[in-house]
Amino acid sequence: MNGEIISGLTIGRLCLYIAVMAAVTYLIRMVPFTLFRKEIRSPFFRSFLAYVPYAVLGAMTFPSIFYATSSLPSAIAGTVVALALAFFRRSLLTVALGASGAALAVELIVTYLL
């Protein structure tokens, strides 16, 4: 093995990856504090900044939804159910369980009936 964790990934390289990601995360969080020392008074810019966390979370999460299952129809079914339940303001647990159940049901139908 010679210190390899996964094929081609050594402990030293893993530590380097973690250090780089820590630095990038730190910079992303600290740059706004250094650039904007005064309070932001522009209503447009304040509302723009208020939606940034939601946009980033959506951009990171939404593409991975379609690769979480073994078939595209089950991923689409889970997404549709999650969006419908969220639209009707159900709790996060209800949305997650409903989407998972829909994806599982479609996955079973695709696997065993088709």
N, CA, C and O atoms as a GROMACS GRO file, in nm:
protein
  456
    1MET      N    1   0.082  -0.119   0.000
    1MET     CA    2   0.000   0.000   0.000
    1MET      C    3   0.087   0.126   0.000
    1MET      O    4   0.053   0.222  -0.070
    2ASN      N    5   0.194   0.130   0.073
    2ASN     CA    6   0.286   0.245   0.078
    2ASN      C    7   0.216   0.376   0.113
    2ASN      O    8   0.243   0.479   0.051
    3GLY      N    9   0.128   0.373   0.210
    3GLY     CA   10   0.062   0.495   0.256
    3GLY      C   11  -0.051   0.542   0.168
    3GLY      O   12  -0.099   0.654   0.187
    4GLU      N   13  -0.097   0.461   0.073
    4GLU     CA   14  -0.207   0.502  -0.012
    4GLU      C   15  -0.341   0.472   0.054
    4GLU      O   16  -0.362   0.362   0.106
    5ILE      N   17  -0.430   0.568   0.052
    5ILE     CA   18  -0.564   0.551   0.106
    5ILE      C   19  -0.654   0.494  -0.003
    5ILE      O   20  -0.716   0.389   0.014
    6ILE      N   21  -0.659   0.563  -0.114
    6ILE     CA   22  -0.732   0.519  -0.233
    6ILE      C   23  -0.630   0.520  -0.346
    6ILE      O   24  -0.529   0.589  -0.338
    7SER      N   25  -0.657   0.446  -0.447
    7SER     CA   26  -0.563   0.435  -0.558
    7SER      C   27  -0.512   0.572  -0.603
    7SER      O   28  -0.588   0.654  -0.654
    8GLY      N   29  -0.383   0.596  -0.583
    8GLY     CA   30  -0.320   0.720  -0.624
    8GLY      C   31  -0.330   0.834  -0.525
    8GLY      O   32  -0.270   0.939  -0.549
    9LEU      N   33  -0.402   0.818  -0.416
    9LEU     CA   34  -0.419   0.925  -0.318
    9LEU      C   35  -0.341   0.890  -0.192
    9LEU      O   36  -0.376   0.799  -0.118
   10THR      N   37  -0.234   0.965  -0.168
   10THR     CA   38  -0.152   0.941  -0.050
   10THR      C   39  -0.200   1.031   0.063
   10THR      O   40  -0.277   1.124   0.041
   11ILE      N   41  -0.153   1.004   0.183
   11ILE     CA   42  -0.191   1.085   0.298
   11ILE      C   43  -0.141   1.228   0.283
   11ILE      O   44  -0.210   1.322   0.320
   12GLY      N   45  -0.022   1.244   0.228
   12GLY     CA   46   0.033   1.378   0.206
   12GLY      C   47  -0.051   1.459   0.110
   12GLY      O   48  -0.078   1.576   0.132
   13ARG      N   49  -0.093   1.394   0.000
   13ARG     CA   50  -0.177   1.462  -0.098
   13ARG      C   51  -0.314   1.495  -0.038
   13ARG      O   52  -0.369   1.602  -0.064
   14LEU      N   53  -0.370   1.404   0.041
   14LEU     CA   54  -0.498   1.429   0.107
   14LEU      C   55  -0.488   1.549   0.201
   14LEU      O   56  -0.577   1.634   0.203
   15CYS      N   57  -0.380   1.558   0.278
   15CYS     CA   58  -0.359   1.672   0.367
   15CYS      C   59  -0.346   1.802   0.288
   15CYS      O   60  -0.397   1.906   0.330
   16LEU      N   61  -0.278   1.797   0.173
   16LEU     CA   62  -0.266   1.914   0.088
   16LEU      C   63  -0.403   1.958   0.037
   16LEU      O   64  -0.433   2.078   0.037
   17TYR      N   65  -0.486   1.863  -0.007
   17TYR     CA   66  -0.621   1.896  -0.054
   17TYR      C   67  -0.703   1.960   0.056
   17TYR      O   68  -0.774   2.058   0.032
   18ILE      N   69  -0.696   1.907   0.175
   18ILE     CA   70  -0.771   1.961   0.287
   18ILE      C   71  -0.724   2.102   0.322
   18ILE      O   72  -0.805   2.190   0.351
   19ALA      N   73  -0.592   2.125   0.319
   19ALA     CA   74  -0.537   2.257   0.349
   19ALA      C   75  -0.580   2.359   0.244
   19ALA      O   76  -0.615   2.472   0.278
   20VAL      N   77  -0.578   2.321   0.116
   20VAL     CA   78  -0.621   2.414   0.011
   20VAL      C   79  -0.769   2.448   0.026
   20VAL      O   80  -0.807   2.564   0.013
   21MET      N   81  -0.852   2.348   0.054
   21MET     CA   82  -0.994   2.374   0.071
   21MET      C   83  -1.021   2.461   0.195
   21MET      O   84  -1.110   2.545   0.193
   22ALA      N   85  -0.944   2.441   0.301
   22ALA     CA   86  -0.959   2.524   0.420
   22ALA      C   87  -0.923   2.670   0.388
   22ALA      O   88  -0.991   2.762   0.432
   23ALA      N   89  -0.816   2.690   0.311
   23ALA     CA   90  -0.775   2.825   0.274
   23ALA      C   91  -0.879   2.892   0.185
   23ALA      O   92  -0.912   3.009   0.205
   24VAL      N   93  -0.930   2.818   0.088
   24VAL     CA   94  -1.032   2.875  -0.001
   24VAL      C   95  -1.158   2.910   0.078
   24VAL      O   96  -1.215   3.018   0.058
   25THR      N   97  -1.201   2.823   0.166
   25THR     CA   98  -1.320   2.850   0.248
   25THR      C   99  -1.298   2.972   0.336
   25THR      O  100  -1.387   3.056   0.350
   26TYR      N  101  -1.180   2.982   0.396
   26TYR     CA  102  -1.149   3.097   0.481
   26TYR      C  103  -1.150   3.227   0.400
   26TYR      O  104  -1.204   3.327   0.445
   27LEU      N  105  -1.089   3.224   0.281
   27LEU     CA  106  -1.085   3.345   0.199
   27LEU      C  107  -1.224   3.388   0.155
   27LEU      O  108  -1.255   3.507   0.156
   28ILE      N  109  -1.307   3.293   0.118
   28ILE     CA  110  -1.443   3.327   0.076
   28ILE      C  111  -1.520   3.394   0.188
   28ILE      O  112  -1.601   3.483   0.164
   29ARG      N  113  -1.496   3.351   0.310
   29ARG     CA  114  -1.568   3.410   0.423
   29ARG      C  115  -1.507   3.542   0.469
   29ARG      O  116  -1.579   3.627   0.521
   30MET      N  117  -1.379   3.562   0.451
   30MET     CA  118  -1.313   3.681   0.504
   30MET      C  119  -1.303   3.797   0.405
   30MET      O  120  -1.295   3.912   0.448
   31VAL      N  121  -1.303   3.771   0.276
   31VAL     CA  122  -1.289   3.879   0.178
   31VAL      C  123  -1.402   3.982   0.190
   31VAL      O  124  -1.373   4.101   0.186
   32PRO      N  125  -1.528   3.941   0.205
   32PRO     CA  126  -1.632   4.045   0.220
   32PRO      C  127  -1.611   4.134   0.343
   32PRO      O  128  -1.642   4.253   0.338
   33PHE      N  129  -1.559   4.078   0.451
   33PHE     CA  130  -1.536   4.160   0.570
   33PHE      C  131  -1.425   4.262   0.547
   33PHE      O  132  -1.430   4.372   0.602
   34THR      N  133  -1.327   4.228   0.466
   34THR     CA  134  -1.218   4.322   0.441
   34THR      C  135  -1.256   4.425   0.335
   34THR      O  136  -1.208   4.538   0.340
   35LEU      N  137  -1.343   4.389   0.240
   35LEU     CA  138  -1.382   4.482   0.135
   35LEU      C  139  -1.491   4.579   0.180
   35LEU      O  140  -1.490   4.696   0.144
   36PHE      N  141  -1.586   4.531   0.260
   36PHE     CA  142  -1.699   4.612   0.302
   36PHE      C  143  -1.690   4.639   0.451
   36PHE      O  144  -1.747   4.566   0.532
   37ARG      N  145  -1.617   4.744   0.487
   37ARG     CA  146  -1.600   4.776   0.629
   37ARG      C  147  -1.719   4.855   0.683
   37ARG      O  148  -1.752   4.845   0.801
   38LYS      N  149  -1.783   4.934   0.597
   38LYS     CA  150  -1.898   5.012   0.641
   38LYS      C  151  -2.026   4.934   0.612
   38LYS      O  152  -2.026   4.838   0.535
   39GLU      N  153  -2.134   4.977   0.675
   39GLU     CA  154  -2.263   4.912   0.652
   39GLU      C  155  -2.310   4.938   0.509
   39GLU      O  156  -2.294   5.049   0.457
   40ILE      N  157  -2.366   4.836   0.446
   40ILE     CA  158  -2.417   4.850   0.310
   40ILE      C  159  -2.556   4.911   0.319
   40ILE      O  160  -2.646   4.855   0.382
   41ARG      N  161  -2.574   5.027   0.254
   41ARG     CA  162  -2.700   5.100   0.266
   41ARG      C  163  -2.789   5.086   0.143
   41ARG      O  164  -2.909   5.114   0.152
   42SER      N  165  -2.735   5.043   0.031
   42SER     CA  166  -2.814   5.031  -0.090
   42SER      C  167  -2.917   4.919  -0.076
   42SER      O  168  -2.880   4.804  -0.052
   43PRO      N  169  -3.046   4.950  -0.090
   43PRO     CA  170  -3.149   4.846  -0.078
   43PRO      C  171  -3.134   4.737  -0.184
   43PRO      O  172  -3.157   4.619  -0.157
   44PHE      N  173  -3.095   4.777  -0.306
   44PHE     CA  174  -3.076   4.679  -0.412
   44PHE      C  175  -2.965   4.581  -0.378
   44PHE      O  176  -2.982   4.460  -0.390
   45PHE      N  177  -2.852   4.634  -0.336
   45PHE     CA  178  -2.737   4.548  -0.304
   45PHE      C  179  -2.764   4.462  -0.181
   45PHE      O  180  -2.721   4.347  -0.175
   46ARG      N  181  -2.835   4.518  -0.083
   46ARG     CA  182  -2.870   4.439   0.037
   46ARG      C  183  -2.962   4.324   0.001
   46ARG      O  184  -2.945   4.212   0.051
   47SER      N  185  -3.061   4.350  -0.085
   47SER     CA  186  -3.152   4.242  -0.124
   47SER      C  187  -3.079   4.140  -0.211
   47SER      O  188  -3.107   4.020  -0.203
   48PHE      N  189  -2.986   4.186  -0.294
   48PHE     CA  190  -2.906   4.094  -0.375
   48PHE      C  191  -2.825   4.002  -0.284
   48PHE      O  192  -2.822   3.881  -0.306
   49LEU      N  193  -2.760   4.057  -0.184
   49LEU     CA  194  -2.679   3.976  -0.093
   49LEU      C  195  -2.766   3.883  -0.007
   49LEU      O  196  -2.718   3.779   0.038
   50ALA      N  197  -2.890   3.920   0.016
   50ALA     CA  198  -2.977   3.834   0.097
   50ALA      C  199  -3.009   3.704   0.025
   50ALA      O  200  -3.032   3.602   0.091
   51TYR      N  201  -3.012   3.704  -0.108
   51TYR     CA  202  -3.046   3.584  -0.184
   51TYR      C  203  -2.925   3.501  -0.226
   51TYR      O  204  -2.943   3.391  -0.277
   52VAL      N  205  -2.805   3.549  -0.205
   52VAL     CA  206  -2.685   3.476  -0.246
   52VAL      C  207  -2.674   3.338  -0.180
   52VAL      O  208  -2.645   3.241  -0.250
   53PRO      N  209  -2.697   3.324  -0.050
   53PRO     CA  210  -2.686   3.189   0.009
   53PRO      C  211  -2.783   3.089  -0.052
   53PRO      O  212  -2.747   2.973  -0.073
   54TYR      N  213  -2.905   3.131  -0.082
   54TYR     CA  214  -3.003   3.041  -0.142
   54TYR      C  215  -2.963   3.003  -0.284
   54TYR      O  216  -2.977   2.888  -0.324
   55ALA      N  217  -2.912   3.099  -0.358
   55ALA     CA  218  -2.870   3.071  -0.495
   55ALA      C  219  -2.750   2.975  -0.499
   55ALA      O  220  -2.746   2.884  -0.581
   56VAL      N  221  -2.656   2.996  -0.409
   56VAL     CA  222  -2.539   2.909  -0.404
   56VAL      C  223  -2.579   2.768  -0.361
   56VAL      O  224  -2.532   2.670  -0.419
   57LEU      N  225  -2.663   2.759  -0.261
   57LEU     CA  226  -2.709   2.627  -0.216
   57LEU      C  227  -2.784   2.555  -0.327
   57LEU      O  228  -2.765   2.435  -0.347
   58GLY      N  229  -2.869   2.625  -0.397
   58GLY     CA  230  -2.942   2.565  -0.508
   58GLY      C  231  -2.850   2.521  -0.620
   58GLY      O  232  -2.868   2.413  -0.677
   59ALA      N  233  -2.752   2.604  -0.653
   59ALA     CA  234  -2.657   2.569  -0.759
   59ALA      C  235  -2.572   2.448  -0.722
   59ALA      O  236  -2.532   2.372  -0.810
   60MET      N  237  -2.544   2.431  -0.594
   60MET     CA  238  -2.464   2.316  -0.551
   60MET      C  239  -2.550   2.190  -0.539
   60MET      O  240  -2.501   2.080  -0.566
   61THR      N  241  -2.673   2.204  -0.499
   61THR     CA  242  -2.757   2.089  -0.469
   61THR      C  243  -2.833   2.036  -0.590
   61THR      O  244  -2.838   1.915  -0.611
   62PHE      N  245  -2.891   2.124  -0.668
   62PHE     CA  246  -2.983   2.082  -0.772
   62PHE      C  247  -2.920   1.987  -0.875
   62PHE      O  248  -2.983   1.887  -0.908
   63PRO      N  249  -2.800   2.012  -0.927
   63PRO     CA  250  -2.745   1.916  -1.024
   63PRO      C  251  -2.720   1.777  -0.966
   63PRO      O  252  -2.734   1.677  -1.038
   64SER      N  253  -2.685   1.769  -0.841
   64SER     CA  254  -2.656   1.638  -0.782
   64SER      C  255  -2.782   1.556  -0.758
   64SER      O  256  -2.774   1.435  -0.738
   65ILE      N  257  -2.898   1.620  -0.760
   65ILE     CA  258  -3.024   1.547  -0.744
   65ILE      C  259  -3.040   1.442  -0.854
   65ILE      O  260  -3.086   1.331  -0.828
   66PHE      N  261  -3.002   1.476  -0.974
   66PHE     CA  262  -3.023   1.388  -1.088
   66PHE      C  263  -2.922   1.275  -1.097
   66PHE      O  264  -2.938   1.184  -1.179
   67TYR      N  265  -2.818   1.278  -1.014
   67TYR     CA  266  -2.721   1.169  -1.011
   67TYR      C  267  -2.732   1.087  -0.882
   67TYR      O  268  -2.652   0.996  -0.861
   68ALA      N  269  -2.828   1.117  -0.798
   68ALA     CA  270  -2.840   1.049  -0.669
   68ALA      C  271  -2.905   0.912  -0.680
   68ALA      O  272  -2.888   0.828  -0.592
   69THR      N  273  -2.978   0.890  -0.787
   69THR     CA  274  -3.043   0.761  -0.805
   69THR      C  275  -2.983   0.692  -0.927
   69THR      O  276  -2.902   0.751  -0.999
   70SER      N  277  -3.023   0.568  -0.949
   70SER     CA  278  -2.966   0.496  -1.062
   70SER      C  279  -3.042   0.519  -1.192
   70SER      O  280  -2.998   0.473  -1.297
   71SER      N  281  -3.155   0.589  -1.186
   71SER     CA  282  -3.229   0.617  -1.310
   71SER      C  283  -3.282   0.760  -1.307
   71SER      O  284  -3.315   0.813  -1.201
   72LEU      N  285  -3.290   0.819  -1.423
   72LEU     CA  286  -3.338   0.957  -1.435
   72LEU      C  287  -3.486   0.970  -1.399
   72LEU      O  288  -3.522   1.069  -1.334
   73PRO      N  289  -3.573   0.875  -1.437
   73PRO     CA  290  -3.715   0.890  -1.398
   73PRO      C  291  -3.737   0.897  -1.246
   73PRO      O  292  -3.820   0.975  -1.200
   74SER      N  293  -3.663   0.818  -1.170
   74SER     CA  294  -3.680   0.825  -1.024
   74SER      C  295  -3.630   0.956  -0.968
   74SER      O  296  -3.687   1.009  -0.872
   75ALA      N  297  -3.524   1.011  -1.026
   75ALA     CA  298  -3.473   1.141  -0.981
   75ALA      C  299  -3.573   1.252  -1.012
   75ALA      O  300  -3.594   1.342  -0.931
   76ILE      N  301  -3.633   1.244  -1.130
   76ILE     CA  302  -3.733   1.345  -1.168
   76ILE      C  303  -3.855   1.334  -1.078
   76ILE      O  304  -3.909   1.436  -1.035
   77ALA      N  305  -3.900   1.212  -1.049
   77ALA     CA  306  -4.016   1.194  -0.961
   77ALA      C  307  -3.989   1.250  -0.822
   77ALA      O  308  -4.074   1.319  -0.766
   78GLY      N  309  -3.873   1.221  -0.767
   78GLY     CA  310  -3.838   1.274  -0.636
   78GLY      C  311  -3.831   1.426  -0.635
   78GLY      O  312  -3.875   1.490  -0.540
   79THR      N  313  -3.777   1.484  -0.742
   79THR     CA  314  -3.767   1.629  -0.752
   79THR      C  315  -3.906   1.693  -0.761
   79THR      O  316  -3.933   1.793  -0.694
   80VAL      N  317  -3.992   1.636  -0.842
   80VAL     CA  318  -4.127   1.691  -0.859
   80VAL      C  319  -4.204   1.685  -0.727
   80VAL      O  320  -4.270   1.781  -0.689
   81VAL      N  321  -4.195   1.572  -0.658
   81VAL     CA  322  -4.264   1.559  -0.529
   81VAL      C  323  -4.206   1.657  -0.427
   81VAL      O  324  -4.282   1.720  -0.352
   82ALA      N  325  -4.075   1.671  -0.423
   82ALA     CA  326  -4.013   1.765  -0.329
   82ALA      C  327  -4.056   1.908  -0.358
   82ALA      O  328  -4.088   1.983  -0.265
   83LEU      N  329  -4.057   1.947  -0.484
   83LEU     CA  330  -4.098   2.083  -0.519
   83LEU      C  331  -4.245   2.106  -0.486
   83LEU      O  332  -4.282   2.214  -0.438
   84ALA      N  333  -4.330   2.006  -0.511
   84ALA     CA  334  -4.473   2.021  -0.480
   84ALA      C  335  -4.495   2.033  -0.330
   84ALA      O  336  -4.571   2.119  -0.285
   85LEU      N  337  -4.430   1.948  -0.252
   85LEU     CA  338  -4.447   1.956  -0.106
   85LEU      C  339  -4.391   2.086  -0.050
   85LEU      O  340  -4.449   2.145   0.041
   86ALA      N  341  -4.279   2.131  -0.104
   86ALA     CA  342  -4.221   2.258  -0.058
   86ALA      C  343  -4.311   2.375  -0.096
   86ALA      O  344  -4.324   2.471  -0.020
   87PHE      N  345  -4.373   2.367  -0.214
   87PHE     CA  346  -4.464   2.473  -0.257
   87PHE      C  347  -4.581   2.486  -0.160
   87PHE      O  348  -4.627   2.597  -0.132
   88PHE      N  349  -4.630   2.374  -0.109
   88PHE     CA  350  -4.741   2.376  -0.014
   88PHE      C  351  -4.694   2.392   0.130
   88PHE      O  352  -4.770   2.369   0.224
   89ARG      N  353  -4.568   2.430   0.147
   89ARG     CA  354  -4.508   2.466   0.276
   89ARG      C  355  -4.514   2.353   0.379
   89ARG      O  356  -4.546   2.375   0.496
   90ARG      N  357  -4.482   2.234   0.334
   90ARG     CA  358  -4.471   2.122   0.428
   90ARG      C  359  -4.336   2.130   0.497
   90ARG      O  360  -4.246   2.201   0.453
   91SER      N  361  -4.321   2.056   0.606
   91SER     CA  362  -4.196   2.061   0.682
   91SER      C  363  -4.083   1.996   0.603
   91SER      O  364  -4.106   1.922   0.508
   92LEU      N  365  -3.962   2.026   0.643
   92LEU     CA  366  -3.844   1.971   0.575
   92LEU      C  367  -3.842   1.819   0.581
   92LEU      O  368  -3.806   1.753   0.484
   93LEU      N  369  -3.881   1.764   0.696
   93LEU     CA  370  -3.885   1.618   0.709
   93LEU      C  371  -3.988   1.557   0.615
   93LEU      O  372  -3.962   1.453   0.554
   94THR      N  373  -4.103   1.620   0.602
   94THR     CA  374  -4.206   1.571   0.512
   94THR      C  375  -4.159   1.578   0.367
   94THR      O  376  -4.182   1.485   0.290
   95VAL      N  377  -4.094   1.686   0.330
   95VAL     CA  378  -4.042   1.701   0.193
   95VAL      C  379  -3.937   1.594   0.165
   95VAL      O  380  -3.940   1.530   0.060
   96ALA      N  381  -3.844   1.575   0.258
   96ALA     CA  382  -3.738   1.476   0.237
   96ALA      C  383  -3.793   1.335   0.229
   96ALA      O  384  -3.754   1.258   0.141
   97LEU      N  385  -3.884   1.301   0.319
   97LEU     CA  386  -3.943   1.166   0.317
   97LEU      C  387  -4.030   1.144   0.193
   97LEU      O  388  -4.027   1.037   0.133
   98GLY      N  389  -4.106   1.244   0.155
   98GLY     CA  390  -4.190   1.233   0.036
   98GLY      C  391  -4.108   1.216  -0.090
   98GLY      O  392  -4.140   1.132  -0.175
   99ALA      N  393  -4.002   1.296  -0.104
   99ALA     CA  394  -3.917   1.286  -0.222
   99ALA      C  395  -3.844   1.152  -0.226
   99ALA      O  396  -3.832   1.091  -0.332
  100SER      N  397  -3.795   1.108  -0.112
  100SER     CA  398  -3.727   0.979  -0.106
  100SER      C  399  -3.822   0.865  -0.138
  100SER      O  400  -3.786   0.772  -0.210
  101GLY      N  401  -3.943   0.872  -0.083
  101GLY     CA  402  -4.042   0.768  -0.110
  101GLY      C  403  -4.082   0.763  -0.257
  101GLY      O  404  -4.097   0.655  -0.314
  102ALA      N  405  -4.100   0.880  -0.318
  102ALA     CA  406  -4.135   0.884  -0.460
  102ALA      C  407  -4.022   0.829  -0.547
  102ALA      O  408  -4.046   0.753  -0.640
  103ALA      N  409  -3.900   0.868  -0.514
  103ALA     CA  410  -3.785   0.816  -0.591
  103ALA      C  411  -3.772   0.666  -0.574
  103ALA      O  412  -3.744   0.595  -0.671
  104LEU      N  413  -3.792   0.616  -0.453
  104LEU     CA  414  -3.786   0.472  -0.429
  104LEU      C  415  -3.896   0.398  -0.503
  104LEU      O  416  -3.872   0.293  -0.563
  105ALA      N  417  -4.017   0.451  -0.499
  105ALA     CA  418  -4.129   0.386  -0.567
  105ALA      C  419  -4.105   0.377  -0.717
  105ALA      O  420  -4.126   0.272  -0.778
  106VAL      N  421  -4.061   0.486  -0.777
  106VAL     CA  422  -4.034   0.485  -0.921
  106VAL      C  423  -3.917   0.393  -0.953
  106VAL      O  424  -3.918   0.324  -1.054
  107GLU      N  425  -3.816   0.393  -0.868
  107GLU     CA  426  -3.701   0.304  -0.888
  107GLU      C  427  -3.744   0.158  -0.884
  107GLU      O  428  -3.700   0.078  -0.967
  108LEU      N  429  -3.831   0.122  -0.790
  108LEU     CA  430  -3.880  -0.015  -0.783
  108LEU      C  431  -3.966  -0.050  -0.904
  108LEU      O  432  -3.956  -0.160  -0.958
  109ILE      N  433  -4.048   0.043  -0.947
  109ILE     CA  434  -4.130   0.019  -1.066
  109ILE      C  435  -4.043   0.000  -1.190
  109ILE      O  436  -4.066  -0.092  -1.268
  110VAL      N  437  -3.944   0.084  -1.207
  110VAL     CA  438  -3.855   0.074  -1.323
  110VAL      C  439  -3.776  -0.057  -1.317
  110VAL      O  440  -3.756  -0.122  -1.420
  111THR      N  441  -3.732  -0.095  -1.200
  111THR     CA  442  -3.647  -0.215  -1.186
  111THR      C  443  -3.727  -0.344  -1.204
  111THR      O  444  -3.684  -0.434  -1.277
  112TYR      N  445  -3.841  -0.353  -1.139
  112TYR     CA  446  -3.912  -0.483  -1.134
  112TYR      C  447  -4.027  -0.496  -1.232
  112TYR      O  448  -4.061  -0.609  -1.269
  113LEU      N  449  -4.087  -0.388  -1.275
  113LEU     CA  450  -4.203  -0.401  -1.362
  113LEU      C  451  -4.172  -0.372  -1.507
  113LEU      O  452  -4.245  -0.419  -1.595
  114LEU      N  453  -4.070  -0.299  -1.535
  114LEU     CA  454  -4.039  -0.265  -1.675
  114LEU      C  455  -3.922  -0.340  -1.730
  114LEU      O  456  -3.886  -0.322  -1.846
   0.00000   0.00000   0.00000
